[in-house]
Amino acid sequence: MTNTGDKDVGREVLRTLDKAKTQAYHFKSIVIAGMGFFTDAYDLFSISTVAKLLGRLYYYDPALKKPGTLPPNVAAAVNGVALCGTLAGQLFFGWAGDKFGRKKVYGITLILMIFTSIASGLSFGASATGVMTTLCFFRFWLGFGIGGDYPLSATIMSEYSNKKTRGAFVGAVFAMQGFGILSAAAVAIILSSIFDAAFNRPAFNVDPIRSTAPQADYVWRLLFMFGALPAAATYYYRIRMPETARYTALIAKNTEKAAKDMEKVLHVHFDAQKQSEVTERKSVSSKADYGLFSAEFARRHGTQLVGCAVCWFMLDVAFYSQNLFQKDVFSAVGWIPSAKKMSALEEVFRIGRAQALVALVSTVPGYWVTVALVDTIGRWIIQLQGFFFMTLCMFVLTFDYYNLRGSPCPTDSSKFCGGNHLAFIAIYALTFFFANFGPNATTFIVPAELFPARLRSTCHGISAAAGKAGAIVGAFGFLYASQSAHEGKQDHGYPTGIGIKKSLLVLAITNCIGFFFTFLVPETKGKSLEELGGDFEDDNEVPTSEHVADKHQIISM
């Protein structure tokens, strides 16, 4: 086959992918890739359900006369080390996906998640410091594997999809995060209930020592190890997935293999017939081989990459700092009493229940509303309105914070009297809803569409890593910033901060910045990946589908 004919076959393979009907393999791919994201969310968010338990088990000090809590530096490490690993993994596996192929490194991320989930639960040590150190070590590498799932899953799903439903397919993979968050809370509820029934203990203010059953140590260990199950269940299917046709045709430049791979899974047949008379066209010019750090990339895609990265950064600052005022919301409605009024296992149960309710009413619905509408109203509108309403909700919570929350009750300072708790909860839930029916989904989808095939996974990894940098800022910077500005009223071991109200104002401004940077990101709805990435635009003649169809019969099976 001539080089020109080979190019034509490659192009028609990709055009056929863009026009292919939705088939069973698309849904199979969503499940395979989506279970990775289910595991990602389970592993990342499960720590929040048992962080209080770790403090009670390993850092109880009788002299303080209150339940043990993780010291600030330990809490920062336990909660944040997985995010640091995720950031590193996003950059490394993003690059590796473009360098070695999506399929070759896709299974490695899952293996890492399986073994480090189990290892996290088996964290060992003769002291609290030893246990926390080994836990942090394994959770870093757990995060490293999770990080690889972001660029690889997004790129693979976008390159398998047709252009009509590509946004929904990629969004559905990401939406599995919602079920992962919900499952982490559900498993925490189940485990704490089972152990509490078997080793029923009194509240801390009744018996400080007996309130924490030694057997509760198994709860957090089992919770982490269960994260290996969904990843292990899909490992076989993940390594059996063929390489994407776009990688094989555009990067590996093996159009014959690309056609055969797609014939196997998408029920199309490519009958490439050599033609004696073919219009000569020059090969793709050297400009199409520009690198990530070239002036050509900066001219074509630099602004887009900045827009994707900054929007994801700002979104994750806000999204991961939502836990700043969870305790106020949960305490205001009585979901979580004062720690002294609960045993260790009851506290795990109540935290898990509260997080499950928030996930059910706002987080999960937000993801799937995006899936339903992203190919109808577009990514750009969804991201813009998401940032807008998150900003609005944060401003309302900021300027009406004390009226909505109420004041500490005279008889029980752990609860809040007065205020409008229903409105407080509704606005709080709406911030999660519009994060997911908004930039939390679109910042994942768009970077998998905008960039050339040979840089697609790398650019997605860079955008995702910017997001995780924002998550680190949100999870830790604001954890300190949200502490009371009045000496003596901050949490034990923390310095004074600016308070929750001013922290919410900063988050509102953060969302507002994300809103304006969305204008740097173009709409990708209904366009082919090659059109968006400019993979073919340097040819003298870009043949139409009809032109190529004259040379290559496309026969639906």
Kinemage of the C-alpha trace (Angstrom):
@kinemage 1
@onewidth
@group {chain A} dominant
@subgroup {mainchain}
@vectorlist {calphas} color= white
{ca met a 1} P 0.000 0.000 0.000
{ca thr a 2} L 1.349 3.427 -0.837
{ca asn a 3} L 2.038 5.956 1.891
{ca thr a 4} L -0.839 8.104 0.656
{ca gly a 5} L -3.184 5.137 0.605
{ca asp a 6} L -2.050 4.169 4.080
{ca lys a 7} L -2.815 7.679 5.289
{ca asp a 8} L -6.238 7.497 3.732
{ca val a 9} L -6.969 4.212 5.509
{ca gly a 10} L -5.828 5.709 8.797
{ca arg a 11} L -8.029 8.731 8.327
{ca glu a 12} L -11.026 6.680 7.413
{ca val a 13} L -10.525 4.448 10.468
{ca leu a 14} L -10.700 7.555 12.636
{ca arg a 15} L -13.648 9.028 10.760
{ca thr a 16} L -15.494 5.754 11.111
{ca leu a 17} L -14.854 5.837 14.858
{ca asp a 18} L -16.331 9.322 14.958
{ca lys a 19} L -19.457 8.121 13.152
{ca ala a 20} L -19.752 4.649 14.735
{ca lys a 21} L -23.048 3.830 16.387
{ca thr a 22} L -23.104 3.330 20.129
{ca gln a 23} L -22.410 -0.341 20.711
{ca ala a 24} L -21.996 -2.795 23.552
{ca tyr a 25} L -18.232 -2.325 23.550
{ca his a 26} L -18.640 1.357 24.399
{ca phe a 27} L -20.537 0.444 27.554
{ca lys a 28} L -18.050 -2.316 28.347
{ca ser a 29} L -15.242 0.246 28.084
{ca ile a 30} L -17.126 2.621 30.390
{ca val a 31} L -17.407 -0.120 33.017
{ca ile a 32} L -13.760 -1.180 32.698
{ca ala a 33} L -12.397 2.355 32.882
{ca gly a 34} L -15.115 3.477 35.292
{ca met a 35} L -14.297 0.831 37.877
{ca gly a 36} L -10.843 2.338 38.039
{ca phe a 37} L -12.384 5.675 38.935
{ca phe a 38} L -14.759 3.982 41.351
{ca thr a 39} L -11.661 2.625 43.107
{ca asp a 40} L -9.891 6.000 42.896
{ca ala a 41} L -12.684 7.799 44.701
{ca tyr a 42} L -13.157 5.003 47.224
{ca asp a 43} L -9.476 5.072 48.149
{ca leu a 44} L -9.118 8.858 48.249
{ca phe a 45} L -12.277 9.605 50.217
{ca ser a 46} L -12.350 6.616 52.585
{ca ile a 47} L -9.700 8.247 54.755
{ca ser a 48} L -12.131 10.985 55.787
{ca thr a 49} L -14.469 8.445 57.404
{ca val a 50} L -11.793 6.977 59.687
{ca ala a 51} L -9.414 9.898 60.344
{ca lys a 52} L -11.162 10.566 63.670
{ca leu a 53} L -10.888 6.874 64.563
{ca leu a 54} L -7.128 6.916 63.920
{ca gly a 55} L -6.809 9.813 66.332
{ca arg a 56} L -8.751 7.973 69.044
{ca leu a 57} L -6.779 4.761 68.566
{ca tyr a 58} L -3.258 6.155 68.399
{ca tyr a 59} L -3.205 9.646 69.900
{ca tyr a 60} L -5.369 9.577 73.012
{ca asp a 61} L -3.934 11.688 75.842
{ca pro a 62} L -5.788 11.286 79.173
{ca ala a 63} L -4.463 14.649 80.356
{ca leu a 64} L -6.497 16.474 77.705
{ca lys a 65} L -9.752 14.850 78.884
{ca lys a 66} L -11.126 14.526 75.364
{ca pro a 67} L -10.954 11.929 72.558
{ca gly a 68} L -7.629 11.584 70.796
{ca thr a 69} L -7.132 13.447 67.536
{ca leu a 70} L -4.440 13.307 64.896
{ca pro a 71} L -1.833 16.038 65.456
{ca pro a 72} L -1.880 18.685 62.702
{ca asn a 73} L 1.274 17.412 60.994
{ca val a 74} L 0.070 13.793 61.111
{ca ala a 75} L -3.422 14.745 59.892
{ca ala a 76} L -1.861 16.684 57.014
{ca ala a 77} L 0.342 13.725 56.076
{ca val a 78} L -2.371 11.048 56.348
{ca asn a 79} L -4.906 13.075 54.393
{ca gly a 80} L -2.544 14.615 51.870
{ca val a 81} L 0.102 12.080 51.004
{ca ala a 82} L -2.257 10.259 48.615
{ca leu a 83} L -2.976 13.556 46.859
{ca cys a 84} L 0.766 14.159 46.454
{ca gly a 85} L 1.155 10.674 45.009
{ca thr a 86} L -1.775 11.301 42.681
{ca leu a 87} L -0.169 14.487 41.355
{ca ala a 88} L 3.091 12.650 40.638
{ca gly a 89} L 1.249 9.749 39.024
{ca gln a 90} L -0.761 12.035 36.755
{ca leu a 91} L 2.400 13.610 35.361
{ca phe a 92} L 4.339 10.357 35.003
{ca phe a 93} L 1.614 8.152 33.538
{ca gly a 94} L 0.333 10.984 31.368
{ca trp a 95} L 3.743 11.134 29.721
{ca ala a 96} L 4.072 7.329 29.644
{ca gly a 97} L 0.690 6.955 27.935
{ca asp a 98} L 1.902 9.017 24.987
{ca lys a 99} L 5.394 7.503 24.990
{ca phe a 100} L 4.636 3.792 25.290
{ca gly a 101} L 0.952 3.550 24.428
{ca arg a 102} L -2.214 3.751 26.470
{ca lys a 103} L -2.657 -0.011 26.814
{ca lys a 104} L 0.910 -0.861 27.882
{ca val a 105} L 0.757 1.235 31.034
{ca tyr a 106} L -2.981 0.993 31.743
{ca gly a 107} L -2.745 -2.274 33.661
{ca ile a 108} L 0.184 -1.031 35.772
{ca thr a 109} L -1.968 1.618 37.447
{ca leu a 110} L -4.494 -1.010 38.489
{ca ile a 111} L -1.819 -3.333 39.881
{ca leu a 112} L -0.469 -0.468 41.967
{ca met a 113} L -3.920 0.294 43.341
{ca ile a 114} L -4.636 -3.339 44.201
{ca phe a 115} L -1.423 -3.993 46.106
{ca thr a 116} L -1.173 -0.624 47.844
{ca ser a 117} L -4.811 -0.796 48.985
{ca ile a 118} L -4.054 -4.088 50.687
{ca ala a 119} L -0.731 -2.820 52.024
{ca ser a 120} L -2.393 0.291 53.474
{ca gly a 121} L -4.636 -1.918 55.549
{ca leu a 122} L -1.650 -3.949 56.719
{ca ser a 123} L 0.336 -0.899 57.845
{ca phe a 124} L 2.620 -1.988 60.635
{ca gly a 125} L 4.675 -0.444 63.408
{ca ala a 126} L 5.427 -0.755 67.092
{ca ser a 127} L 4.268 2.796 67.787
{ca ala a 128} L 1.736 5.313 66.526
{ca thr a 129} L 4.500 7.014 64.542
{ca gly a 130} L 5.471 3.714 62.951
{ca val a 131} L 1.916 2.852 61.895
{ca met a 132} L 1.251 6.323 60.496
{ca thr a 133} L 4.585 6.374 58.647
{ca thr a 134} L 3.978 3.062 56.890
{ca leu a 135} L 0.377 4.056 56.173
{ca cys a 136} L 1.576 7.281 54.543
{ca phe a 137} L 4.193 5.384 52.531
{ca phe a 138} L 1.652 2.976 51.062
{ca arg a 139} L -0.952 5.683 50.486
{ca phe a 140} L 1.554 7.732 48.501
{ca trp a 141} L 2.029 4.843 46.077
{ca leu a 142} L -1.700 4.202 46.119
{ca gly a 143} L -2.130 7.801 45.003
{ca phe a 144} L 0.568 7.303 42.355
{ca gly a 145} L -1.482 4.526 40.785
{ca ile a 146} L -4.687 6.533 41.107
{ca gly a 147} L -2.983 9.445 39.365
{ca gly a 148} L -2.254 7.312 36.318
{ca asp a 149} L -5.907 6.444 35.932
{ca tyr a 150} L -6.845 10.066 35.205
{ca pro a 151} L -5.038 10.699 31.898
{ca leu a 152} L -5.170 7.098 30.710
{ca ser a 153} L -8.869 6.452 31.307
{ca ala a 154} L -9.887 9.818 29.904
{ca thr a 155} L -7.706 9.434 26.813
{ca ile a 156} L -8.715 5.836 26.126
{ca met a 157} L -12.426 6.563 26.458
{ca ser a 158} L -12.276 9.696 24.307
{ca glu a 159} L -10.322 7.872 21.594
{ca tyr a 160} L -12.779 4.964 21.537
{ca ser a 161} L -15.860 7.180 21.391
{ca asn a 162} L -17.789 8.658 18.511
{ca lys a 163} L -17.945 12.442 18.405
{ca lys a 164} L -21.708 12.569 18.975
{ca thr a 165} L -21.649 10.926 22.415
{ca arg a 166} L -17.973 11.316 23.374
{ca gly a 167} L -18.670 13.748 26.210
{ca ala a 168} L -21.246 11.453 27.796
{ca phe a 169} L -18.965 8.419 27.567
{ca val a 170} L -15.959 10.171 29.105
{ca gly a 171} L -18.230 11.815 31.675
{ca ala a 172} L -19.751 8.446 32.605
{ca val a 173} L -16.291 7.094 33.400
{ca phe a 174} L -15.653 10.049 35.694
{ca ala a 175} L -19.151 9.805 37.204
{ca met a 176} L -18.196 6.464 38.716
{ca gln a 177} L -16.359 8.568 41.279
{ca gly a 178} L -19.708 9.409 42.824
{ca phe a 179} L -20.453 5.740 43.454
{ca gly a 180} L -16.940 5.301 44.833
{ca ile a 181} L -17.500 8.098 47.355
{ca leu a 182} L -20.875 6.635 48.287
{ca ser a 183} L -19.410 3.141 48.634
{ca ala a 184} L -16.600 4.341 50.908
{ca ala a 185} L -19.219 5.800 53.239
{ca ala a 186} L -21.404 2.688 52.979
{ca val a 187} L -18.551 0.302 53.820
{ca ala a 188} L -17.607 2.499 56.795
{ca ile a 189} L -21.221 2.344 57.993
{ca ile a 190} L -21.396 -1.450 57.617
{ca leu a 191} L -18.058 -2.167 59.283
{ca ser a 192} L -18.659 0.203 62.188
{ca ser a 193} L -22.134 -1.279 62.723
{ca ile a 194} L -20.831 -4.856 62.764
{ca phe a 195} L -17.988 -4.101 65.165
{ca asp a 196} L -20.163 -1.904 67.362
{ca ala a 197} L -22.703 -4.706 67.681
{ca ala a 198} L -19.960 -7.168 68.589
{ca phe a 199} L -17.979 -4.872 70.918
{ca asn a 200} L -20.525 -2.365 72.177
{ca arg a 201} L -18.769 0.411 74.049
{ca pro a 202} L -20.017 3.453 76.011
{ca ala a 203} L -19.568 7.067 74.966
{ca phe a 204} L -16.317 8.835 75.820
{ca asn a 205} L -17.871 10.967 78.574
{ca val a 206} L -19.108 7.764 80.275
{ca asp a 207} L -15.851 5.795 80.092
{ca pro a 208} L -12.946 7.389 78.166
{ca ile a 209} L -10.856 4.209 78.050
{ca arg a 210} L -13.546 1.694 77.122
{ca ser a 211} L -15.157 4.031 74.548
{ca thr a 212} L -12.541 2.950 71.994
{ca ala a 213} L -12.568 -0.798 71.515
{ca pro a 214} L -9.129 -2.209 70.561
{ca gln a 215} L -10.893 -4.233 67.864
{ca ala a 216} L -11.824 -0.942 66.156
{ca asp a 217} L -8.315 -1.029 64.706
{ca tyr a 218} L -9.595 -3.629 62.233
{ca val a 219} L -12.256 -1.251 60.915
{ca trp a 220} L -9.946 1.175 59.150
{ca arg a 221} L -7.696 -1.632 57.955
{ca leu a 222} L -10.565 -3.578 56.386
{ca leu a 223} L -12.010 -0.384 54.916
{ca phe a 224} L -8.783 0.313 53.030
{ca met a 225} L -8.286 -3.288 51.893
{ca phe a 226} L -11.792 -3.515 50.423
{ca gly a 227} L -10.626 -0.921 47.891
{ca ala a 228} L -8.639 -3.633 46.136
{ca leu a 229} L -11.750 -5.655 45.218
{ca pro a 230} L -13.273 -3.546 42.401
{ca ala a 231} L -9.835 -2.954 40.898
{ca ala a 232} L -9.004 -6.664 40.932
{ca ala a 233} L -12.396 -7.526 39.419
{ca thr a 234} L -11.653 -5.571 36.231
{ca tyr a 235} L -7.899 -6.172 35.852
{ca tyr a 236} L -8.297 -9.031 33.345
{ca tyr a 237} L -10.602 -6.998 31.131
{ca arg a 238} L -8.359 -3.941 31.301
{ca ile a 239} L -5.277 -5.757 30.000
{ca arg a 240} L -7.381 -7.359 27.240
{ca met a 241} L -8.496 -4.031 25.820
{ca pro a 242} L -6.880 -3.309 22.435
{ca glu a 243} L -4.776 -0.219 21.948
{ca thr a 244} L -6.826 2.747 20.756
{ca ala a 245} L -6.968 3.186 16.999
{ca arg a 246} L -5.890 6.799 17.318
{ca tyr a 247} L -2.667 5.874 19.091
{ca thr a 248} L -1.975 3.018 16.670
{ca ala a 249} L -2.726 5.054 13.538
{ca leu a 250} L -1.398 8.484 14.468
{ca ile a 251} L 1.511 7.709 16.795
{ca ala a 252} L 2.565 4.119 16.077
{ca lys a 253} L 1.605 4.771 12.417
{ca asn a 254} L 0.263 1.255 11.910
{ca thr a 255} L -3.065 1.868 10.192
{ca glu a 256} L -3.542 -1.783 9.263
{ca lys a 257} L -3.425 -2.830 12.922
{ca ala a 258} L -5.671 0.087 13.893
{ca ala a 259} L -8.276 -1.099 11.394
{ca lys a 260} L -8.059 -4.721 12.575
{ca asp a 261} L -8.351 -3.740 16.236
{ca met a 262} L -11.464 -1.696 15.578
{ca glu a 263} L -12.982 -4.455 13.455
{ca lys a 264} L -12.752 -6.755 16.477
{ca val a 265} L -14.569 -4.522 18.921
{ca leu a 266} L -16.805 -2.078 17.020
{ca his a 267} L -18.398 -4.289 14.343
{ca val a 268} L -17.101 -2.398 11.325
{ca his a 269} L -15.034 -3.717 8.431
{ca phe a 270} L -12.437 -1.791 6.465
{ca asp a 271} L -11.827 -3.042 2.916
{ca ala a 272} L -8.809 -0.997 1.832
{ca gln a 273} L -8.406 -1.329 -1.934
{ca lys a 274} L -5.295 -0.030 -3.575
{ca gln a 275} L -6.076 2.548 -6.248
{ca ser a 276} L -3.968 3.189 -9.321
{ca glu a 277} L -4.817 6.856 -9.493
{ca val a 278} L -4.446 8.688 -6.198
{ca thr a 279} L -4.097 12.401 -5.749
{ca glu a 280} L -0.614 13.037 -4.383
{ca arg a 281} L -0.464 14.993 -1.177
{ca lys a 282} L 2.618 15.811 0.837
{ca ser a 283} L 3.097 14.068 4.147
{ca val a 284} L 2.370 15.865 7.377
{ca ser a 285} L 4.795 18.720 7.686
{ca ser a 286} L 7.362 19.050 10.426
{ca lys a 287} L 5.136 21.604 12.134
{ca ala a 288} L 2.778 18.769 13.069
{ca asp a 289} L 5.623 17.135 15.001
{ca tyr a 290} L 6.050 20.026 17.413
{ca gly a 291} L 6.809 19.152 21.012
{ca leu a 292} L 5.144 20.146 24.240
{ca phe a 293} L 7.668 22.870 25.010
{ca ser a 294} L 7.849 24.291 21.492
{ca ala a 295} L 6.728 27.700 20.333
{ca glu a 296} L 4.359 25.972 17.909
{ca phe a 297} L 2.559 24.169 20.735
{ca ala a 298} L 2.347 27.422 22.677
{ca arg a 299} L 0.819 29.142 19.639
{ca arg a 300} L -1.722 26.422 18.917
{ca his a 301} L -2.597 25.031 22.340
{ca gly a 302} L -0.800 27.041 25.004
{ca thr a 303} L -3.792 29.156 25.977
{ca gln a 304} L -6.014 26.083 26.019
{ca leu a 305} L -3.644 24.200 28.344
{ca val a 306} L -3.449 27.199 30.686
{ca gly a 307} L -7.253 27.412 30.719
{ca cys a 308} L -7.659 23.684 31.453
{ca ala a 309} L -4.992 23.684 34.180
{ca val a 310} L -6.127 26.859 35.965
{ca cys a 311} L -9.807 25.896 35.894
{ca trp a 312} L -9.011 22.460 37.324
{ca phe a 313} L -6.746 24.022 39.974
{ca met a 314} L -9.416 26.487 41.099
{ca leu a 315} L -12.135 23.825 41.075
{ca asp a 316} L -10.161 21.446 43.274
{ca val a 317} L -9.201 24.172 45.746
{ca ala a 318} L -12.911 24.659 46.361
{ca phe a 319} L -13.997 21.039 45.971
{ca tyr a 320} L -11.495 19.543 48.407
{ca ser a 321} L -11.960 22.297 50.968
{ca gln a 322} L -15.688 21.631 51.253
{ca asn a 323} L -14.958 19.593 54.369
{ca leu a 324} L -14.006 22.826 56.156
{ca phe a 325} L -17.551 23.473 57.240
{ca gln a 326} L -18.941 19.934 57.153
{ca lys a 327} L -18.731 19.729 60.922
{ca asp a 328} L -20.850 22.901 61.242
{ca val a 329} L -23.481 21.539 58.863
{ca phe a 330} L -23.582 18.083 60.414
{ca ser a 331} L -23.552 19.459 63.964
{ca ala a 332} L -26.274 21.993 63.183
{ca val a 333} L -28.734 19.253 62.248
{ca gly a 334} L -27.610 16.857 64.941
{ca trp a 335} L -26.077 14.311 62.573
{ca ile a 336} L -22.780 14.362 64.464
{ca pro a 337} L -22.905 15.113 68.194
{ca ser a 338} L -19.887 16.231 70.190
{ca ala a 339} L -17.065 13.673 70.051
{ca lys a 340} L -17.304 13.210 73.816
{ca lys a 341} L -20.888 11.977 73.467
{ca met a 342} L -19.960 9.113 71.137
{ca ser a 343} L -17.875 5.994 71.221
{ca ala a 344} L -15.173 5.601 68.561
{ca leu a 345} L -17.255 3.258 66.403
{ca glu a 346} L -20.392 5.365 66.708
{ca glu a 347} L -18.409 8.344 65.432
{ca val a 348} L -17.308 6.367 62.353
{ca phe a 349} L -20.927 5.363 61.755
{ca arg a 350} L -22.270 8.918 62.018
{ca ile a 351} L -19.551 10.426 59.808
{ca gly a 352} L -20.126 7.730 57.190
{ca arg a 353} L -23.891 8.263 57.295
{ca ala a 354} L -23.566 12.017 56.896
{ca gln a 355} L -21.201 11.683 53.940
{ca ala a 356} L -23.438 9.082 52.317
{ca leu a 357} L -26.458 11.394 52.551
{ca val a 358} L -24.561 14.284 50.964
{ca ala a 359} L -23.337 11.980 48.180
{ca leu a 360} L -26.851 10.662 47.523
{ca val a 361} L -28.637 13.997 47.316
{ca ser a 362} L -26.016 16.120 45.558
{ca thr a 363} L -22.742 14.498 44.502
{ca val a 364} L -24.015 11.500 42.533
{ca pro a 365} L -26.944 13.336 40.852
{ca gly a 366} L -24.608 16.145 39.768
{ca tyr a 367} L -22.316 13.752 37.913
{ca trp a 368} L -25.122 12.079 36.001
{ca val a 369} L -26.909 15.278 35.061
{ca thr a 370} L -23.655 16.239 33.347
{ca val a 371} L -23.545 12.884 31.553
{ca ala a 372} L -27.112 13.418 30.336
{ca leu a 373} L -26.589 16.972 29.062
{ca val a 374} L -22.916 17.372 28.143
{ca asp a 375} L -23.417 16.454 24.480
{ca thr a 376} L -26.580 18.532 24.257
{ca ile a 377} L -25.724 21.888 25.807
{ca gly a 378} L -21.958 21.475 25.650
{ca arg a 379} L -18.990 21.397 27.989
{ca trp a 380} L -18.383 25.146 28.017
{ca ile a 381} L -21.858 26.127 29.197
{ca ile a 382} L -21.887 23.416 31.878
{ca gln a 383} L -18.508 24.512 33.235
{ca leu a 384} L -19.411 28.199 33.156
{ca gln a 385} L -22.740 27.777 34.938
{ca gly a 386} L -21.165 25.385 37.445
{ca phe a 387} L -18.540 27.921 38.471
{ca phe a 388} L -21.166 30.666 38.518
{ca phe a 389} L -23.522 28.867 40.914
{ca met a 390} L -20.663 27.614 43.103
{ca thr a 391} L -19.517 31.226 43.408
{ca leu a 392} L -23.045 32.367 44.191
{ca cys a 393} L -23.567 29.668 46.847
{ca met a 394} L -20.256 30.473 48.482
{ca phe a 395} L -21.063 34.196 48.598
{ca val a 396} L -24.451 33.469 50.179
{ca leu a 397} L -22.849 31.209 52.788
{ca thr a 398} L -20.197 33.862 53.448
{ca phe a 399} L -22.392 36.884 53.923
{ca asp a 400} L -25.220 35.089 55.722
{ca tyr a 401} L -23.115 32.487 57.514
{ca tyr a 402} L -24.085 33.157 61.134
{ca asn a 403} L -27.768 33.747 60.338
{ca leu a 404} L -27.964 30.437 58.481
{ca arg a 405} L -25.908 28.396 60.918
{ca gly a 406} L -27.205 29.874 64.138
{ca ser a 407} L -25.358 30.308 67.430
{ca pro a 408} L -24.044 27.724 69.907
{ca cys a 409} L -26.870 26.538 72.133
{ca pro a 410} L -26.658 27.739 75.776
{ca thr a 411} L -27.173 24.216 77.105
{ca asp a 412} L -24.957 22.415 74.566
{ca ser a 413} L -22.256 24.371 72.743
{ca ser a 414} L -21.699 21.478 70.314
{ca lys a 415} L -25.071 22.225 68.716
{ca phe a 416} L -26.399 25.367 67.074
{ca cys a 417} L -29.679 27.049 67.908
{ca gly a 418} L -31.552 29.512 65.761
{ca gly a 419} L -30.599 30.082 62.173
{ca asn a 420} L -32.087 28.368 59.144
{ca his a 421} L -30.625 24.879 59.091
{ca leu a 422} L -32.678 23.681 56.128
{ca ala a 423} L -31.418 26.552 53.972
{ca phe a 424} L -27.887 25.977 55.261
{ca ile a 425} L -27.976 22.315 54.202
{ca ala a 426} L -29.624 23.104 50.860
{ca ile a 427} L -26.998 25.687 49.876
{ca tyr a 428} L -24.215 23.431 51.115
{ca ala a 429} L -25.544 20.532 49.013
{ca leu a 430} L -25.931 22.785 45.974
{ca thr a 431} L -22.222 23.602 46.004
{ca phe a 432} L -21.528 19.873 45.569
{ca phe a 433} L -24.246 19.508 42.952
{ca phe a 434} L -22.973 22.374 40.782
{ca ala a 435} L -19.375 21.272 41.230
{ca asn a 436} L -20.313 17.932 39.654
{ca phe a 437} L -22.877 19.348 37.227
{ca gly a 438} L -20.131 21.710 36.276
{ca pro a 439} L -16.341 21.964 36.354
{ca asn a 440} L -15.582 18.793 38.326
{ca ala a 441} L -16.806 16.789 35.318
{ca thr a 442} L -15.906 19.106 32.442
{ca thr a 443} L -12.323 19.726 33.578
{ca phe a 444} L -11.855 15.960 33.235
{ca ile a 445} L -13.553 15.676 29.839
{ca val a 446} L -12.141 18.629 27.893
{ca pro a 447} L -8.365 17.978 28.221
{ca ala a 448} L -8.952 14.522 26.724
{ca glu a 449} L -10.338 16.172 23.585
{ca leu a 450} L -8.386 19.356 22.870
{ca phe a 451} L -4.830 18.243 22.216
{ca pro a 452} L -3.002 16.272 19.474
{ca ala a 453} L -2.985 12.489 19.868
{ca arg a 454} L 0.749 12.298 20.575
{ca leu a 455} L 0.399 14.838 23.452
{ca arg a 456} L -3.161 14.107 24.589
{ca ser a 457} L -2.359 11.936 27.603
{ca thr a 458} L 0.513 14.220 28.660
{ca cys a 459} L -1.607 17.369 28.515
{ca his a 460} L -4.438 15.695 30.390
{ca gly a 461} L -1.929 14.613 33.032
{ca ile a 462} L -0.635 18.186 33.364
{ca ser a 463} L -4.171 19.570 33.708
{ca ala a 464} L -5.088 16.897 36.258
{ca ala a 465} L -1.876 17.510 38.220
{ca ala a 466} L -2.743 21.204 38.406
{ca gly a 467} L -6.058 20.102 39.874
{ca lys a 468} L -4.368 17.956 42.496
{ca ala a 469} L -2.100 20.878 43.392
{ca gly a 470} L -5.313 22.793 44.038
{ca ala a 471} L -6.616 19.874 46.092
{ca ile a 472} L -3.507 20.002 48.258
{ca val a 473} L -3.978 23.742 48.779
{ca gly a 474} L -7.667 23.228 49.529
{ca ala a 475} L -7.234 20.285 51.871
{ca phe a 476} L -4.392 21.723 53.910
{ca gly a 477} L -4.003 25.434 53.368
{ca phe a 478} L -7.630 26.056 54.158
{ca leu a 479} L -7.590 23.526 56.997
{ca tyr a 480} L -5.259 25.908 58.795
{ca ala a 481} L -6.871 29.080 57.436
{ca ser a 482} L -10.330 28.059 58.655
{ca gln a 483} L -9.244 27.866 62.287
{ca ser a 484} L -10.735 30.493 64.588
{ca ala a 485} L -8.999 33.860 64.636
{ca his a 486} L -9.459 33.971 68.420
{ca glu a 487} L -6.704 32.367 70.477
{ca gly a 488} L -7.905 29.318 72.400
{ca lys a 489} L -10.871 28.577 70.112
{ca gln a 490} L -8.967 26.781 67.381
{ca asp a 491} L -8.685 22.975 67.224
{ca his a 492} L -6.036 21.434 69.467
{ca gly a 493} L -2.542 21.800 68.023
{ca tyr a 494} L -3.474 24.310 65.326
{ca pro a 495} L -2.477 27.982 65.171
{ca thr a 496} L -5.123 30.662 64.791
{ca gly a 497} L -6.482 31.264 61.297
{ca ile a 498} L -8.897 33.597 59.561
{ca gly a 499} L -12.057 31.661 60.461
{ca ile a 500} L -14.551 29.716 58.378
{ca lys a 501} L -16.508 32.734 57.204
{ca lys a 502} L -13.482 34.461 55.646
{ca ser a 503} L -12.283 31.129 54.266
{ca leu a 504} L -15.603 30.775 52.447
{ca leu a 505} L -15.077 34.229 50.955
{ca val a 506} L -11.688 33.131 49.619
{ca leu a 507} L -13.343 30.051 48.096
{ca ala a 508} L -15.980 32.222 46.443
{ca ile a 509} L -13.220 34.290 44.860
{ca thr a 510} L -11.458 31.078 43.796
{ca asn a 511} L -14.579 29.892 41.999
{ca cys a 512} L -14.946 33.301 40.385
{ca ile a 513} L -11.418 33.026 38.969
{ca gly a 514} L -12.320 29.617 37.539
{ca phe a 515} L -15.377 31.189 35.919
{ca phe a 516} L -13.294 33.737 34.014
{ca phe a 517} L -10.555 31.288 32.998
{ca thr a 518} L -13.255 29.123 31.405
{ca phe a 519} L -13.282 31.683 28.582
{ca leu a 520} L -9.844 30.362 27.556
{ca val a 521} L -11.275 26.891 26.926
{ca pro a 522} L -13.125 26.339 23.614
{ca glu a 523} L -16.244 24.252 23.139
{ca thr a 524} L -15.417 20.714 21.965
{ca lys a 525} L -18.932 19.345 21.470
{ca gly a 526} L -19.548 17.609 18.154
{ca lys a 527} L -16.008 18.026 16.807
{ca ser a 528} L -13.609 15.221 15.943
{ca leu a 529} L -10.475 14.779 18.025
{ca glu a 530} L -8.347 15.287 14.909
{ca glu a 531} L -10.072 18.585 14.157
{ca leu a 532} L -9.572 19.791 17.734
{ca gly a 533} L -5.968 18.602 17.991
{ca gly a 534} L -4.964 19.631 14.495
{ca asp a 535} L -3.507 16.211 13.686
{ca phe a 536} L -4.197 16.553 9.930
{ca glu a 537} L -4.413 20.275 9.377
{ca asp a 538} L -0.998 20.625 7.701
{ca asp a 539} L -1.998 18.603 4.639
{ca asn a 540} L -2.570 20.450 1.367
{ca glu a 541} L -5.851 18.624 1.029
{ca val a 542} L -7.857 17.125 3.829
{ca pro a 543} L -10.161 14.650 2.083
{ca thr a 544} L -13.803 14.591 2.970
{ca ser a 545} L -15.495 11.439 4.131
{ca glu a 546} L -17.105 11.116 0.711
{ca his a 547} L -13.765 11.478 -1.080
{ca val a 548} L -12.130 8.737 0.931
{ca ala a 549} L -15.190 6.538 0.720
{ca asp a 550} L -14.621 6.374 -3.030
{ca lys a 551} L -11.393 4.467 -2.342
{ca his a 552} L -12.291 2.486 0.755
{ca gln a 553} L -15.517 0.670 1.230
{ca ile a 554} L -16.836 0.856 4.785
{ca ile a 555} L -19.077 -2.108 5.349
{ca ser a 556} L -21.100 -2.351 8.559
{ca met a 557} L -21.169 -5.851 9.838
